[in-house]
C-alpha cells in the first residue's frame, strides 16, 4: 500500500510509546488486507473435493496451493508488517477472549502478538471478532466485528437485539494498537483483559505489558452504533447490525466497510469522528423466485487503496450468493462517488493491487460459482477492468483474505477453517 509519511507521529499513543522507549520508532509503509466469513455455512469443502475428482484440471490445480500453517482461529484478515512478517486477524472460536492477532514469519512459525480480544457467535452462529487490519508506522488499526450484539430473529433473515446484551463493550469498533518492531519480533504475547476492554470503551488509553519489557498501547478510535432499527412486517424489532469487515487508511481518514449495514464509513483516525460515507444498494436476485428473495444485499467486505489513490471495495453480495452478481467498486475518497470497476464476479472478498500506476489487480473470490459457494475459491488477475481475467489459482477452500508479498514472489491466502496457504507468484 502507499506509504503515508509523517502521520504516525501525530497519534497520541505513538508519542507515549516514543517517550516510554526513549527514541522515535521508524515510520513505515501502511497496508491492509481484509477478509470476512460469509453469512451462512455451506458444503464448499465437500463440493470442491467432489469437483476435483470429476474434473482432472481442477485436481491438478490443487498443486498451486502450498500449506504454510494450520490451527489459526477463524482468520479473516492479513497484511505484511514492516518486519516482513504476516499479521493475521483471527475472529476466534466464539468464546469470550478468543480473538487474537498472530505473527507468522517467512518460515511459517506463528507466535501471538495479542490475544484476549473479543469473540462471540454472531447472529448466524459463526465466530465474530477481529477482522480487518491496517498498519501505519507503529500503529495497527483493527476492525472488530459485531460479535453477539444481535441474535437470530423469529424467521430466517431477521435479527433482533441480544436480550442479554453484548458480551464485550468493544464489538463494532476500531482499535489502535501501538507497539515497537522489537515487540512484534520478540513478544511472548500481550493479553487484553475484560476490564481493559471496558476501559477502552470509556475512552481511556490502556497500557499492556508482555512480561518481557515490551509495551503496547491500545485505544479505541471509534465505537460504531451496535445496530439501527430495521422493522419489517411481522418483526417490528428487526435490526441491522453494524459489522465492520475491512479497514484502510488514506490521509487523516480511515475507511471501514460495514457488511451488516451495507455501507462504508469514513473515520477520523485521531478524532474518532465518523460519517456514513457510501451506501451500497441492493440488487435483483437472478435466482428469484426459485432460490431466495427478490433482492440481494451488497455486503461490502475487503477495502484497499488502488495505485491511483481510489478506494477499491469488494461487494461479496448476500444469500443465495448467485454466480455473477459480485463486483469490485471504485470509490473517490474525497467525494464518495461510487463507480463499478469490475462486474460479473462471484463472492469477491478481497483485492491486491500490483506494482505500477496501472498495474494488474488481483481479485480473491470466496467461491467461483454459486449459489451458496458451489465452487472452489479462486484468485484472478485483471490486467485491465474490461479485459477477461487470467486465472492464478483455483485451489482454495473458503478463502477470506490475501496478502501479496512481491519481494518474496508469494501470495498468502487465509482460509476460513484456519489454514494459511502460499501461492507462488512471479
Sine and cosine of phi, psi and omega as CSV:
sin_phi,cos_phi,sin_psi,cos_psi,sin_omega,cos_omega
0.00,0.00,0.32,-0.95,-0.05,-1.00
-0.91,0.40,0.73,-0.69,0.05,-1.00
-0.95,0.32,0.68,-0.74,0.05,-1.00
-0.87,-0.49,0.99,-0.14,-0.13,-0.99
-0.96,0.27,0.56,-0.83,0.22,-0.98
0.99,0.13,-0.10,1.00,-0.10,-1.00
-1.00,0.09,-0.51,0.86,-0.08,-1.00
-0.87,0.50,-0.59,0.81,-0.04,-1.00
-0.93,0.37,-0.22,0.98,0.04,-1.00
-1.00,0.07,-0.21,0.98,-0.01,-1.00
-0.96,0.28,0.82,-0.57,0.00,-1.00
-0.84,0.55,-0.62,0.79,0.00,-1.00
-0.91,0.41,-0.57,0.82,0.04,-1.00
-0.87,0.50,-0.70,0.71,-0.04,-1.00
-0.91,0.42,-0.61,0.80,0.03,-1.00
-0.91,0.41,-0.69,0.73,0.02,-1.00
-0.90,0.44,-0.64,0.77,0.02,-1.00
-0.85,0.52,-0.70,0.72,0.00,-1.00
-0.91,0.40,-0.63,0.77,-0.03,-1.00
-0.92,0.40,-0.59,0.81,-0.03,-1.00
-0.99,0.13,-0.33,0.95,0.00,-1.00
0.99,0.16,0.17,0.99,0.03,-1.00
-0.39,-0.92,0.21,-0.98,-0.02,-1.00
-1.00,-0.09,0.90,-0.44,0.06,-1.00
-0.91,0.42,0.50,-0.86,0.00,-1.00
-0.96,0.29,0.68,-0.73,0.08,-1.00
-0.97,0.23,0.44,-0.90,0.01,-1.00
-0.67,-0.74,-0.08,-1.00,-0.04,-1.00
-0.97,0.23,0.44,-0.90,0.04,-1.00
-0.99,-0.16,0.36,-0.93,0.06,-1.00
-0.20,-0.98,0.36,-0.93,0.04,-1.00
-0.52,-0.85,0.54,-0.84,0.23,-0.97
-0.65,-0.76,0.63,-0.78,-0.04,-1.00
-0.69,-0.73,0.59,-0.81,0.15,-0.99
-0.64,-0.77,0.31,-0.95,0.04,-1.00
-0.47,-0.88,0.55,-0.83,0.00,-1.00
-0.93,0.37,0.38,-0.93,0.06,-1.00
-0.96,0.27,0.14,-0.99,-0.04,-1.00
-1.00,0.02,0.02,1.00,0.01,-1.00
-0.57,-0.82,0.58,-0.82,0.12,-0.99
-0.95,0.32,0.39,-0.92,0.04,-1.00
-0.49,-0.87,0.02,-1.00,0.03,-1.00
-0.98,-0.20,0.65,0.76,-0.11,-0.99
-0.87,0.50,-0.67,0.74,-0.06,-1.00
-0.89,0.45,-0.75,0.67,0.00,-1.00
-0.88,0.47,-0.66,0.75,0.00,-1.00
-0.91,0.42,-0.66,0.75,0.00,-1.00
-0.90,0.44,-0.66,0.75,0.00,-1.00
-0.92,0.38,-0.63,0.77,0.04,-1.00
-0.90,0.43,-0.65,0.76,0.02,-1.00
-0.90,0.43,-0.62,0.78,0.01,-1.00
-0.90,0.44,-0.61,0.80,0.01,-1.00
-0.94,0.35,-0.52,0.86,-0.07,-1.00
-1.00,0.05,-0.44,0.90,-0.09,-1.00
-0.87,-0.49,0.96,-0.27,-0.06,-1.00
-0.81,0.58,-0.61,0.79,-0.02,-1.00
-0.88,0.48,-0.62,0.78,0.00,-1.00
-0.94,0.33,-0.62,0.79,0.04,-1.00
-0.87,0.48,-0.65,0.76,0.02,-1.00
-0.92,0.40,-0.51,0.86,-0.04,-1.00
-0.93,0.37,-0.32,0.95,0.00,-1.00
-0.86,0.52,-0.44,0.90,-0.03,-1.00
-0.93,0.36,-0.23,0.97,0.05,-1.00
-0.91,0.41,-0.47,0.88,-0.12,-0.99
-0.99,-0.14,0.81,-0.59,0.07,-1.00
-0.93,-0.37,0.90,-0.43,0.03,-1.00
-0.88,0.47,0.72,-0.69,0.03,-1.00
-0.96,-0.29,-0.66,0.75,-0.16,-0.99
-0.35,-0.94,0.61,-0.79,0.14,-0.99
-0.86,-0.50,0.16,-0.99,0.11,-0.99
1.00,0.01,0.12,0.99,0.12,-0.99
-0.94,0.35,0.45,-0.89,-0.10,-0.99
-0.98,-0.19,1.00,0.05,-0.02,-1.00
0.80,0.60,0.92,0.38,0.01,-1.00
-0.95,0.31,0.72,-0.69,-0.05,-1.00
-0.73,-0.68,-0.11,0.99,0.01,-1.00
-0.46,-0.89,0.47,-0.88,-0.01,-1.00
-0.40,-0.91,0.36,-0.93,0.11,-0.99
-0.30,-0.95,0.29,-0.96,0.10,-1.00
-1.00,0.03,0.72,-0.70,0.05,-1.00
-1.00,0.06,0.14,-0.99,0.05,-1.00
-0.93,0.37,-0.29,0.96,0.02,-1.00
-1.00,0.03,0.00,1.00,-0.03,-1.00
0.99,0.11,0.19,0.98,0.05,-1.00
-1.00,-0.07,0.32,-0.95,0.12,-0.99
-0.99,-0.11,0.81,-0.59,0.12,-0.99
-0.99,-0.15,0.74,-0.67,-0.07,-1.00
-0.82,-0.57,0.82,-0.57,0.10,-0.99
-1.00,0.05,0.80,-0.59,-0.02,-1.00
-0.88,-0.48,0.81,-0.59,-0.04,-1.00
-0.97,0.24,-0.10,1.00,0.06,-1.00
1.00,0.02,-0.20,-0.98,0.00,-1.00
-0.95,-0.30,0.16,0.99,0.00,-1.00
0.99,-0.11,-0.20,0.98,0.05,-1.00
-1.00,0.05,0.46,-0.89,-0.07,-1.00
-0.86,0.52,0.75,-0.66,0.07,-1.00
0.98,0.18,0.14,0.99,-0.04,-1.00
-1.00,0.00,-0.06,1.00,0.11,-0.99
-0.94,0.34,0.60,-0.80,-0.01,-1.00
-0.40,-0.92,0.20,-0.98,0.14,-0.99
-0.84,-0.55,0.80,-0.60,-0.05,-1.00
-0.95,-0.31,0.44,-0.90,0.14,-0.99
-0.94,-0.34,0.82,-0.58,0.04,-1.00
-0.86,-0.50,0.85,-0.52,-0.02,-1.00
-1.00,0.10,0.00,-1.00,-0.09,-1.00
-0.93,0.36,-0.22,0.98,0.04,-1.00
-1.00,-0.09,0.06,1.00,0.01,-1.00
0.99,0.12,0.19,0.98,0.02,-1.00
-1.00,0.06,0.76,-0.65,-0.05,-1.00
-0.96,-0.29,0.63,-0.78,0.28,-0.96
-0.63,-0.77,0.33,-0.94,-0.09,-1.00
-0.99,0.10,0.77,-0.64,0.19,-0.98
-0.99,0.12,-0.79,0.61,0.04,-1.00
-0.48,-0.87,0.69,-0.72,0.15,-0.99
-0.81,-0.59,-0.12,-0.99,-0.09,-1.00
0.99,0.16,0.13,0.99,0.04,-1.00
-0.97,0.25,0.39,-0.92,-0.12,-0.99
-0.92,0.39,0.55,-0.84,0.11,-0.99
-0.45,-0.89,0.58,-0.81,0.04,-1.00
-0.25,-0.97,0.37,-0.93,0.08,-1.00
-0.91,0.40,0.73,-0.68,0.06,-1.00
-0.97,0.25,-0.05,-1.00,-0.02,-1.00
-0.90,0.43,-0.36,0.93,0.06,-1.00
-0.98,-0.22,0.16,0.99,0.15,-0.99
1.00,-0.07,-0.17,0.98,-0.01,-1.00
-1.00,0.07,0.52,-0.86,0.00,-1.00
-0.87,0.49,0.66,-0.76,0.01,-1.00
-0.75,-0.67,0.76,-0.65,-0.03,-1.00
-0.15,-0.99,-0.69,-0.72,0.04,-1.00
-0.84,0.55,0.69,-0.73,-0.04,-1.00
-0.74,-0.67,-1.00,0.09,-0.07,-1.00
-0.99,0.16,0.50,-0.87,0.04,-1.00
-0.78,-0.63,0.61,-0.80,0.15,-0.99
-0.59,-0.81,0.78,-0.62,-0.08,-1.00
-0.92,-0.39,0.79,-0.61,0.09,-1.00
-0.71,-0.70,0.92,-0.39,-0.05,-1.00
0.90,0.44,-0.83,-0.55,0.00,-1.00
-0.97,-0.23,0.23,0.97,-0.02,-1.00
-0.91,-0.41,0.82,-0.58,0.04,-1.00
-0.97,-0.23,0.87,-0.50,0.06,-1.00
-1.00,-0.08,0.74,-0.67,-0.10,-1.00
-0.81,-0.58,0.82,-0.57,0.13,-0.99
-1.00,0.06,0.74,-0.67,0.01,-1.00
-0.94,-0.34,0.78,-0.62,-0.07,-1.00
-0.95,0.32,-0.13,-0.99,-0.15,-0.99
-0.96,0.29,-0.38,0.92,-0.01,-1.00
0.88,0.47,-0.66,-0.76,-0.05,-1.00
-0.96,-0.29,0.58,0.82,0.03,-1.00
-0.94,0.34,-0.35,0.94,0.05,-1.00
-0.73,-0.68,0.35,-0.94,0.06,-1.00
-0.76,-0.64,0.26,-0.97,0.02,-1.00
-0.85,0.53,0.66,-0.75,0.04,-1.00
-0.99,0.12,-0.17,-0.98,-0.10,-0.99
-0.95,0.31,-0.21,0.98,0.06,-1.00
-0.57,-0.82,0.34,-0.94,-0.05,-1.00
-0.82,0.58,0.65,-0.76,0.02,-1.00
1.00,0.06,0.04,1.00,0.03,-1.00
-0.91,-0.41,0.44,-0.90,-0.01,-1.00
-0.67,-0.74,0.64,-0.76,0.04,-1.00
-0.78,-0.63,0.36,-0.93,0.00,-1.00
-0.86,0.51,0.59,-0.81,0.08,-1.00
-0.91,0.41,0.89,-0.46,-0.05,-1.00
-0.90,0.44,-0.35,0.94,0.02,-1.00
-1.00,-0.02,-0.06,1.00,-0.06,-1.00
0.98,0.17,0.31,-0.95,0.00,-1.00
-0.93,0.37,0.52,-0.85,-0.03,-1.00
-0.98,0.18,-0.15,0.99,0.08,-1.00
-0.63,-0.77,0.61,-0.79,0.02,-1.00
-0.99,0.16,-0.01,1.00,-0.04,-1.00
-0.91,-0.41,0.30,0.96,0.21,-0.98
-0.91,0.41,0.40,-0.92,0.00,-1.00
0.83,0.55,0.80,0.60,-0.06,-1.00
-0.60,-0.80,0.08,-1.00,0.17,-0.99
-0.83,-0.56,0.79,-0.61,0.04,-1.00
-0.95,-0.32,0.45,-0.89,0.13,-0.99
-0.88,-0.47,0.84,-0.54,0.01,-1.00
-0.91,-0.42,0.85,-0.52,-0.05,-1.00
-0.91,-0.41,0.80,-0.60,-0.07,-1.00
-0.37,-0.93,0.21,-0.98,-0.06,-1.00
-1.00,-0.03,0.27,-0.96,0.09,-1.00
-0.89,0.46,-0.58,0.81,0.03,-1.00
-0.89,0.45,-0.61,0.79,0.03,-1.00
-0.90,0.43,-0.66,0.75,0.02,-1.00
-0.87,0.49,-0.67,0.74,-0.07,-1.00
-0.96,0.26,-0.61,0.79,-0.25,-0.97
-0.91,-0.41,-0.16,0.99,-0.10,-0.99
-0.89,0.45,0.54,-0.84,0.16,-0.99
-1.00,-0.01,0.02,1.00,0.08,-1.00
0.90,-0.44,0.82,-0.57,0.17,-0.98
-1.00,0.09,0.44,-0.90,0.02,-1.00
-0.73,-0.68,0.76,-0.65,0.04,-1.00
-0.98,-0.18,0.76,-0.65,-0.02,-1.00
-1.00,-0.08,0.31,-0.95,0.09,-1.00
-0.84,0.54,-0.59,0.81,0.02,-1.00
-0.90,0.43,-0.62,0.79,0.02,-1.00
-0.94,0.34,-0.56,0.83,0.11,-0.99
-0.87,0.49,-0.66,0.75,0.03,-1.00
-0.90,0.44,-0.62,0.79,0.04,-1.00
-0.91,0.42,-0.66,0.75,0.03,-1.00
-0.87,0.49,-0.67,0.74,-0.01,-1.00
-0.90,0.44,-0.37,0.93,0.03,-1.00
-1.00,-0.04,0.09,1.00,0.06,-1.00
1.00,0.03,0.22,0.98,-0.01,-1.00
-1.00,-0.02,0.50,-0.87,0.14,-0.99
-1.00,0.10,0.76,-0.65,-0.04,-1.00
-0.95,-0.32,0.74,-0.67,0.04,-1.00
-0.98,-0.22,0.84,-0.54,0.01,-1.00
-0.95,-0.30,0.58,-0.82,0.04,-1.00
-0.84,-0.54,0.59,-0.81,0.01,-1.00
-0.98,-0.21,0.06,1.00,0.01,-1.00
1.00,0.08,-0.04,1.00,0.01,-1.00
-0.80,-0.59,0.44,0.90,0.09,-1.00
1.00,0.03,0.02,1.00,0.02,-1.00
-1.00,-0.08,0.55,-0.84,-0.01,-1.00
-0.88,-0.48,0.52,-0.85,0.19,-0.98
-0.70,-0.71,0.74,-0.67,0.06,-1.00
-0.96,-0.27,0.76,-0.65,-0.02,-1.00
-0.86,-0.51,0.68,-0.73,0.12,-0.99
-0.59,-0.81,0.42,-0.91,0.08,-1.00
-1.00,-0.02,0.85,-0.53,0.04,-1.00
-0.97,0.25,-0.76,0.65,0.04,-1.00
-0.40,-0.92,0.46,-0.89,0.05,-1.00
-0.84,-0.55,0.96,-0.27,-0.04,-1.00
-0.93,0.36,0.41,-0.91,0.14,-0.99
-0.84,0.55,0.69,-0.73,-0.05,-1.00
-0.88,0.47,-0.57,0.82,0.00,-1.00
-0.24,-0.97,0.22,-0.97,0.13,-0.99
-0.80,-0.59,0.52,-0.85,0.03,-1.00
-0.88,0.48,0.64,-0.77,0.03,-1.00
-0.58,-0.82,0.89,0.46,-0.10,-0.99
-0.90,0.44,0.61,-0.79,0.11,-0.99
-0.74,-0.68,0.33,-0.94,0.00,-1.00
-0.82,0.58,0.79,-0.61,0.01,-1.00
1.00,0.03,-0.29,0.96,0.03,-1.00
-0.71,-0.70,0.97,0.24,-0.07,-1.00
-0.91,0.40,-0.36,0.93,0.00,-1.00
-0.99,-0.16,0.31,0.95,0.07,-1.00
-0.89,0.46,0.57,-0.82,-0.04,-1.00
-0.73,-0.68,0.30,-0.95,0.19,-0.98
-0.92,-0.39,0.86,-0.50,-0.06,-1.00
-0.98,0.19,0.57,-0.82,0.22,-0.98
-0.99,0.12,0.89,-0.46,-0.11,-0.99
-0.74,-0.67,0.99,0.14,0.00,-1.00
-0.85,0.52,0.73,-0.68,0.01,-1.00
-0.93,-0.37,-0.91,0.42,-0.11,-0.99
-0.88,-0.47,0.34,-0.94,-0.04,-1.00
-0.52,-0.85,0.61,-0.79,0.08,-1.00
-0.52,-0.86,0.37,-0.93,0.01,-1.00
-0.88,-0.48,0.52,-0.85,0.12,-0.99
-0.45,-0.89,0.87,-0.49,-0.07,-1.00
0.89,0.46,-0.69,-0.72,-0.03,-1.00
-1.00,0.08,0.07,1.00,-0.10,-0.99
-0.91,-0.41,0.51,-0.86,0.25,-0.97
-0.95,-0.30,0.57,-0.82,0.05,-1.00
-0.86,-0.51,0.80,-0.60,-0.14,-0.99
-0.80,-0.60,0.80,-0.59,0.09,-1.00
-0.99,0.13,0.58,-0.81,-0.03,-1.00
-0.81,-0.58,0.99,-0.16,-0.05,-1.00
-0.96,0.30,-0.29,0.96,0.03,-1.00
-0.99,0.17,-0.61,0.79,-0.05,-1.00
-0.95,-0.31,0.11,0.99,0.11,-0.99
0.84,0.54,0.76,0.65,0.02,-1.00
-0.52,-0.86,0.13,-0.99,0.15,-0.99
-0.87,-0.50,0.70,-0.71,0.02,-1.00
-0.99,-0.11,0.49,-0.87,0.25,-0.97
-0.92,-0.39,0.79,-0.61,-0.11,-0.99
-0.79,-0.61,0.73,-0.68,0.14,-0.99
-0.95,0.32,0.86,-0.51,-0.15,-0.99
-0.93,0.36,-0.36,0.93,0.05,-1.00
-0.95,-0.31,-0.57,0.82,-0.04,-1.00
-1.00,0.09,-0.44,0.90,-0.06,-1.00
0.98,0.18,-0.01,1.00,0.04,-1.00
-0.89,0.46,0.54,-0.84,-0.06,-1.00
-0.60,-0.80,0.45,-0.89,0.06,-1.00
-0.53,-0.85,0.49,-0.87,0.08,-1.00
-0.97,0.25,0.95,-0.32,-0.21,-0.98
-1.00,0.07,-0.78,0.63,0.00,-1.00
-0.69,-0.73,0.75,-0.66,0.09,-1.00
-0.97,-0.26,0.79,-0.61,-0.03,-1.00
-0.99,-0.17,0.84,-0.55,-0.09,-1.00
-0.98,0.22,0.30,-0.95,0.14,-0.99
-0.95,0.32,0.33,-0.95,0.08,-1.00
-0.78,-0.63,0.37,-0.93,0.02,-1.00
-0.90,0.44,0.57,-0.82,0.05,-1.00
-1.00,0.02,0.92,-0.39,-0.04,-1.00
-0.93,0.37,-0.23,0.97,-0.02,-1.00
-1.00,-0.09,-0.07,1.00,0.01,-1.00
-0.95,0.31,0.65,-0.76,0.13,0.99
-0.99,-0.11,0.10,0.99,-0.05,-1.00
-0.92,0.38,-0.66,0.75,-0.04,-1.00
-0.69,-0.72,0.85,-0.53,0.09,-1.00
0.99,0.15,0.00,-1.00,-0.02,-1.00
-0.99,0.11,-0.05,-1.00,-0.08,-1.00
-0.96,0.28,-0.41,0.91,-0.06,-1.00
-0.81,-0.59,0.42,-0.91,0.01,-1.00
-0.84,-0.55,0.72,-0.70,0.03,-1.00
-0.96,0.27,0.35,-0.94,-0.07,-1.00
-0.95,0.30,-0.74,0.67,-0.04,-1.00
0.79,0.61,0.95,0.30,0.07,-1.00
-0.93,0.38,0.67,-0.74,-0.04,-1.00
-0.83,-0.55,-1.00,-0.09,-0.07,-1.00
-0.93,0.37,0.54,-0.84,0.07,-1.00
-0.62,-0.79,0.72,-0.69,0.01,-1.00
-0.62,-0.79,0.13,-0.99,0.09,-1.00
-0.95,-0.31,0.80,-0.60,0.00,-1.00
-0.98,0.21,0.13,-0.99,-0.01,-1.00
-0.91,0.40,-0.38,0.92,0.04,-1.00
-1.00,-0.04,0.16,0.99,0.07,-1.00
1.00,0.04,-0.02,1.00,0.03,-1.00
-0.99,0.12,0.37,-0.93,0.05,-1.00
-1.00,0.06,0.68,-0.74,0.08,-1.00
-0.94,-0.35,0.88,-0.47,-0.04,-1.00
-0.89,-0.46,0.79,-0.61,0.06,-1.00
-1.00,0.02,0.82,-0.57,0.10,-0.99
-0.97,-0.25,0.96,-0.26,-0.06,-1.00
-0.96,0.28,-0.45,0.89,-0.09,-1.00
0.93,0.36,0.50,-0.86,-0.13,-0.99
-1.00,-0.04,-0.12,-0.99,-0.02,-1.00
-0.85,0.53,0.65,-0.76,0.20,0.98
-1.00,-0.04,0.38,0.93,0.07,-1.00
0.81,0.58,0.82,0.57,-0.04,-1.00
-0.95,0.31,0.32,-0.95,0.05,-1.00
-0.92,0.39,0.70,-0.71,0.22,-0.98
1.00,0.06,0.11,0.99,-0.03,-1.00
-0.96,-0.27,-0.15,0.99,0.00,-1.00
-0.98,0.21,0.36,-0.93,-0.06,-1.00
-0.43,-0.90,0.26,-0.96,0.20,-0.98
-0.94,-0.35,0.82,-0.57,-0.01,-1.00
-0.98,-0.22,0.57,-0.82,0.09,-1.00
-0.94,-0.35,0.85,-0.52,-0.12,-0.99
-0.90,-0.43,0.74,-0.68,0.14,-0.99
-0.97,0.26,0.87,-0.50,-0.09,-1.00
-0.94,0.35,-0.22,0.97,0.02,-1.00
-1.00,-0.08,-0.77,0.63,-0.10,-1.00
-1.00,-0.06,-0.38,0.93,-0.08,-1.00
0.99,0.15,0.15,0.99,0.01,-1.00
-0.90,0.44,0.77,-0.64,-0.10,-1.00
-0.94,-0.33,0.86,-0.51,0.01,-1.00
-0.80,-0.60,0.83,-0.56,0.09,-1.00
-0.86,0.50,0.78,-0.62,-0.01,-1.00
-0.99,-0.15,-0.76,0.65,0.02,-1.00
-0.73,-0.68,0.81,-0.58,0.01,-1.00
-0.90,-0.43,0.05,-1.00,0.07,-1.00
0.97,0.23,0.29,0.96,0.02,-1.00
-1.00,0.02,0.10,-0.99,0.06,-1.00
-0.75,-0.66,0.89,-0.45,0.04,-1.00
0.79,0.61,0.74,0.68,0.09,-1.00
-0.91,0.41,0.75,-0.66,-0.08,-1.00
-0.80,-0.59,-0.24,0.97,-0.02,-1.00
-0.33,-0.94,0.34,-0.94,0.08,-1.00
-0.71,-0.70,0.33,-0.94,0.07,-1.00
-0.57,-0.82,0.98,-0.18,0.07,-1.00
-0.92,0.39,0.64,-0.77,0.02,-1.00
-0.98,-0.18,0.01,-1.00,-0.12,-0.99
-0.89,0.45,0.46,-0.89,0.07,-1.00
0.99,-0.13,0.56,-0.83,-0.02,-1.00
-0.86,0.52,-0.55,0.84,0.02,-1.00
-0.85,-0.52,0.60,0.80,-0.04,-1.00
-0.94,0.33,0.22,-0.98,0.00,-1.00
-0.89,0.46,0.31,-0.95,0.04,-1.00
-0.84,-0.55,0.79,-0.61,0.11,-0.99
-1.00,-0.04,0.66,-0.75,0.01,-1.00
-0.82,-0.57,0.76,-0.65,0.03,-1.00
-0.97,-0.22,0.81,-0.59,0.08,-1.00
-0.94,-0.33,0.74,-0.67,0.04,-1.00
-0.90,0.43,-0.54,0.84,0.13,-0.99
-0.46,-0.89,0.57,-0.82,-0.09,-1.00
-1.00,0.09,-0.21,0.98,0.01,-1.00
-0.54,-0.84,0.37,-0.93,-0.02,-1.00
-0.81,-0.58,-0.09,-1.00,-0.03,1.00
-0.99,0.15,0.22,-0.98,0.08,-1.00
0.78,0.62,0.78,0.62,0.18,-0.98
0.85,0.53,0.84,0.55,-0.10,-0.99
-0.99,0.14,-0.16,0.99,-0.03,-1.00
-0.79,-0.62,0.04,-1.00,0.00,-1.00
-0.95,0.30,0.36,-0.93,0.14,-0.99
-0.94,0.34,0.58,-0.82,-0.10,-1.00
-0.72,-0.69,0.39,-0.92,0.20,-0.98
-0.88,-0.47,0.78,-0.62,0.00,-1.00
-0.88,-0.48,0.58,-0.81,0.07,-1.00
-0.93,-0.36,0.83,-0.55,0.06,-1.00
-0.95,-0.32,0.92,-0.40,0.09,-1.00
-0.97,0.23,-0.38,0.92,0.12,-0.99
-0.42,-0.91,0.52,-0.86,-0.07,-1.00
-0.86,0.51,-0.52,0.85,-0.07,-1.00
-0.99,-0.16,0.24,0.97,0.01,-1.00
-0.94,-0.35,0.63,-0.77,0.01,-1.00
-0.83,0.56,0.67,-0.74,-0.06,-1.00
-0.97,0.25,0.35,-0.94,0.13,-0.99
-0.98,-0.18,0.79,-0.62,0.04,-1.00
-0.94,0.34,0.76,-0.65,0.06,-1.00
-0.99,-0.16,-0.68,0.73,-0.01,-1.00
-0.38,-0.92,0.59,-0.81,0.10,-1.00
-0.70,-0.72,0.63,0.78,-0.14,-0.99
-0.91,-0.42,0.36,0.93,-0.15,-0.99
-0.96,-0.30,0.47,-0.88,0.03,-1.00
-0.86,-0.51,0.95,-0.30,0.01,-1.00
0.78,0.63,0.84,0.54,0.04,-1.00
-0.92,0.38,0.49,-0.87,-0.07,-1.00
-0.84,-0.54,-0.41,0.91,0.04,-1.00
-0.34,-0.94,0.32,-0.95,0.10,-1.00
-0.62,-0.78,0.51,-0.86,0.03,-1.00
-0.73,-0.68,0.83,-0.56,-0.01,-1.00
-1.00,-0.07,0.85,-0.52,0.10,-1.00
-0.96,-0.29,1.00,0.01,-0.08,-1.00
-0.92,0.39,-0.57,0.82,0.01,-1.00
-0.92,0.39,-0.55,0.84,0.04,-1.00
-1.00,-0.06,0.05,1.00,0.03,-1.00
0.79,0.61,0.73,0.68,-0.04,-1.00
-0.63,-0.77,0.53,-0.85,0.14,-0.99
-0.89,-0.45,0.83,-0.55,0.00,-1.00
-0.97,-0.25,0.76,-0.65,-0.06,-1.00
-0.80,-0.59,0.76,-0.65,0.12,-0.99
-1.00,-0.03,0.58,-0.81,0.05,-1.00
-0.89,-0.45,0.56,-0.83,-0.15,-0.99
-0.81,0.59,-0.61,0.79,-0.09,-1.00
-0.98,0.18,0.01,1.00,0.14,-0.99
0.88,-0.47,0.19,0.98,-0.05,-1.00
-0.98,-0.19,0.49,-0.87,0.19,-0.98
-0.90,-0.43,0.80,-0.60,-0.09,-1.00
-0.89,-0.46,0.63,-0.78,0.11,-0.99
-0.94,-0.35,0.72,-0.70,0.09,-1.00
-0.87,-0.50,0.88,-0.47,0.05,-1.00
-0.90,0.44,0.76,-0.65,-0.07,-1.00
-0.66,-0.75,0.88,-0.47,-0.07,-1.00
-0.95,0.32,0.00,0.00,0.00,0.00
